[in-house]
Amino acid sequence: MLFFACSTVKNRLLAPLPLEPGLYLVNQGTLTFHPWLSRIQNLDQPDFVIFDLDPGAATFADTVAVAKQLHAILEGERVASYLKTSGKTGLHIMVPWHQAEGYDTARDWAMGIALRVVADLPNRATVERHKDRRQKRVYVDVLQNARGHHAVPPYVLRAVSLATVSTPLTWAELTPALNPRRYTLKTIFRRLARQKTDPMALLLAY
């Protein structure tokens, strides 16, 4: 079970259970749910690590290149990783976390991977938090890997005019021609109907 942050109730968390609580939240106008990276049974232990690739002033082609390099590094370490759109302009790469150590160790490991990406693509990638210092490079954000932080989950609807959806992708779909804006509330169900398997299924298979 995941904790979901609720922005309408200050300093409180909701743990959605059956259908009825979910319908209640929808009826309250909730669009984008933000779960923790850990479950209610063990809040100090993340289930996965997330790499949030934020293009900022960079191009989406740069974001694709950074994602490919990050994937190559993870493959070289024999670490499985799963890709999705953020639902806005970026990409998320999610990695199962099976270590006994908690968030601090997970975040340190992720930062090490991010720094390798920056070393390989210094003109395209950065871990600089300040936007004015990124110089049109893609921000590889790993700081959300912390207790109490949360992330946009797969298949969630984003509160933007196009009603885009954070959509899981196969790595074969990651090309410069990829357009995250094509995955919307109007189009996502056609995609799901064509899919034989969920690209995110193995992320949760533990």
C-alpha positions as CSV (number, residue, x, y, z in Angstrom):
1,M,0.0,0.0,0.0
2,L,1.3,3.5,-0.9
3,F,0.8,6.7,0.9
4,F,-0.6,9.5,-1.3
5,A,0.1,13.1,-0.5
6,C,-3.1,15.2,-0.4
7,S,-2.6,18.9,-1.1
8,T,-6.0,19.9,0.2
9,V,-5.4,18.7,3.7
10,K,-2.3,20.4,5.3
11,N,0.2,18.0,6.9
12,R,-1.9,14.9,6.4
13,L,-1.5,11.8,4.3
14,L,-4.1,9.5,2.9
15,A,-3.7,5.8,2.3
16,P,-6.2,4.9,-0.3
17,L,-7.8,1.6,0.1
18,P,-10.8,0.2,-1.9
19,L,-12.7,1.9,-4.7
20,E,-14.8,4.2,-2.5
21,P,-12.0,6.4,-1.1
22,G,-10.6,6.8,-4.6
23,L,-13.9,7.9,-5.9
24,Y,-14.2,10.3,-3.0
25,L,-10.9,11.9,-3.9
26,V,-11.9,12.1,-7.6
27,N,-15.2,13.8,-6.6
28,Q,-13.1,16.3,-4.7
29,G,-11.4,17.3,-7.9
30,T,-8.2,15.4,-7.4
31,L,-6.3,14.8,-10.6
32,T,-2.7,14.0,-9.9
33,F,-1.9,11.6,-7.1
34,H,1.7,11.7,-5.8
35,P,2.7,8.5,-3.9
36,W,5.6,8.0,-1.7
37,L,8.4,5.7,-3.0
38,S,7.8,3.4,0.0
39,R,4.8,1.5,1.3
40,I,2.9,2.0,4.5
41,Q,4.3,-1.3,5.9
42,N,7.9,0.1,5.7
43,L,8.1,3.8,5.2
44,D,11.8,4.0,5.6
45,Q,12.5,1.5,2.8
46,P,12.0,2.7,-0.8
47,D,10.6,0.2,-3.3
48,F,12.3,2.0,-6.2
49,V,14.7,4.8,-7.1
50,I,13.6,7.5,-9.5
51,F,15.7,9.5,-11.9
52,D,13.7,12.6,-13.0
53,L,15.0,14.1,-16.2
54,D,13.9,17.7,-16.4
55,P,14.8,19.4,-19.7
56,G,14.1,22.9,-18.5
57,A,15.5,25.0,-21.3
58,A,17.2,22.0,-23.0
59,T,15.6,20.2,-26.0
60,F,13.6,17.0,-25.7
61,A,16.2,15.4,-28.0
62,D,18.8,16.2,-25.3
63,T,16.5,14.5,-22.7
64,V,16.3,11.4,-24.9
65,A,20.1,11.3,-25.2
66,V,20.5,11.6,-21.5
67,A,17.9,8.9,-20.8
68,K,19.7,6.6,-23.3
69,Q,23.0,7.2,-21.6
70,L,21.6,6.6,-18.2
71,H,20.0,3.4,-19.4
72,A,23.3,2.2,-20.9
73,I,25.1,2.8,-17.6
74,L,22.4,0.9,-15.7
75,E,22.6,-2.0,-18.2
76,G,26.3,-2.1,-17.8
77,E,25.8,-2.5,-14.0
78,R,23.1,-5.2,-14.8
79,V,20.5,-3.0,-13.2
80,A,16.9,-3.2,-14.6
81,S,15.3,0.1,-15.3
82,Y,11.8,1.2,-16.5
83,L,10.9,4.3,-18.5
84,K,7.9,6.6,-18.5
85,T,7.0,10.1,-19.5
86,S,6.5,12.5,-16.7
87,G,3.3,13.6,-18.1
88,K,4.7,17.0,-18.8
89,T,8.0,17.7,-20.5
90,G,10.4,15.3,-19.0
91,L,11.1,11.6,-18.5
92,H,11.3,9.3,-15.5
93,I,13.5,6.3,-15.1
94,M,12.6,4.0,-12.3
95,V,14.8,1.3,-10.8
96,P,13.7,-1.4,-8.2
97,W,15.5,-1.0,-4.9
98,H,16.2,-4.4,-3.3
99,Q,18.9,-3.3,-0.9
100,A,18.5,-3.5,2.9
101,E,19.6,0.1,3.2
102,G,17.1,2.9,3.1
103,Y,16.6,6.2,1.4
104,D,19.9,7.8,2.1
105,T,21.9,4.9,0.6
106,A,19.5,4.8,-2.4
107,R,19.8,8.5,-3.0
108,D,23.6,8.3,-2.8
109,W,23.7,5.4,-5.3
110,A,21.4,7.3,-7.6
111,M,23.6,10.4,-7.4
112,G,26.7,8.3,-8.3
113,I,24.9,7.1,-11.4
114,A,23.8,10.7,-12.3
115,L,27.3,12.0,-12.0
116,R,28.5,9.3,-14.4
117,V,25.9,10.5,-16.9
118,V,27.1,14.1,-16.4
119,A,30.7,13.0,-17.0
120,D,29.7,11.2,-20.2
121,L,27.5,14.1,-21.5
122,P,28.8,17.3,-19.9
123,N,27.2,19.5,-22.5
124,R,23.8,17.9,-22.1
125,A,23.4,16.7,-18.5
126,T,23.8,18.3,-15.1
127,V,23.0,17.7,-11.4
128,E,22.9,21.5,-10.8
129,R,19.7,22.4,-8.8
130,H,19.7,26.1,-9.7
131,K,18.0,26.6,-13.1
132,D,20.0,29.6,-14.0
133,R,23.2,27.6,-13.7
134,R,22.1,24.6,-15.9
135,Q,23.0,26.4,-19.2
136,K,20.3,24.5,-21.3
137,R,21.3,21.1,-19.9
138,V,19.0,18.4,-18.7
139,Y,18.7,18.3,-15.0
140,V,19.2,14.7,-13.7
141,D,17.2,15.0,-10.4
142,V,17.7,12.2,-7.8
143,L,16.8,14.3,-4.8
144,Q,13.2,13.1,-4.7
145,N,14.7,9.8,-3.3
146,A,14.1,10.8,0.3
147,R,11.6,9.8,3.0
148,G,8.5,11.9,2.8
149,H,9.1,13.0,-0.8
150,H,6.8,11.7,-3.5
151,A,6.7,11.3,-7.3
152,V,4.2,11.2,-10.1
153,P,3.2,7.5,-10.6
154,P,2.6,5.7,-13.9
155,Y,-0.7,6.4,-15.7
156,V,-1.6,9.5,-13.7
157,L,-3.4,12.4,-15.3
158,R,-1.6,15.7,-15.2
159,A,-3.4,18.9,-14.5
160,V,-2.5,20.7,-17.7
161,S,-4.6,21.9,-20.7
162,L,-3.8,18.8,-22.8
163,A,-4.7,16.4,-20.0
164,T,-1.5,14.5,-20.6
165,V,-0.8,11.2,-18.9
166,S,2.4,9.9,-17.4
167,T,2.9,7.0,-19.7
168,P,5.1,3.9,-19.4
169,L,7.2,3.2,-22.4
170,T,9.4,0.5,-23.7
171,W,13.1,1.4,-24.2
172,A,12.6,0.7,-27.9
173,E,10.2,3.7,-28.0
174,L,12.8,6.1,-26.8
175,T,13.8,7.9,-30.0
176,P,14.2,11.6,-30.9
177,A,10.8,11.3,-32.6
178,L,9.1,10.6,-29.3
179,N,6.5,13.2,-28.3
180,P,5.2,13.0,-24.7
181,R,2.3,15.3,-25.6
182,R,0.7,12.6,-27.7
183,Y,-0.3,10.6,-24.6
184,T,-3.4,12.2,-23.3
185,L,-6.7,11.3,-21.6
186,K,-8.2,11.0,-25.2
187,T,-5.5,8.7,-26.6
188,I,-4.2,6.6,-23.7
189,F,-6.9,4.0,-23.8
190,R,-6.2,3.2,-27.4
191,R,-2.6,2.6,-26.4
192,L,-3.6,0.4,-23.5
193,A,-5.9,-1.6,-25.7
194,R,-3.0,-2.4,-28.0
195,Q,-0.6,-3.4,-25.3
196,K,-0.1,-7.1,-24.5
197,T,2.0,-6.3,-21.4
198,D,2.4,-3.4,-19.1
199,P,6.0,-1.9,-19.5
200,M,5.9,-1.2,-15.7
201,A,4.8,-4.7,-14.7
202,L,8.2,-6.0,-13.7
203,L,8.9,-2.9,-11.6
204,L,6.2,-4.1,-9.2
205,A,6.9,-7.8,-9.5
206,Y,8.6,-8.3,-6.1
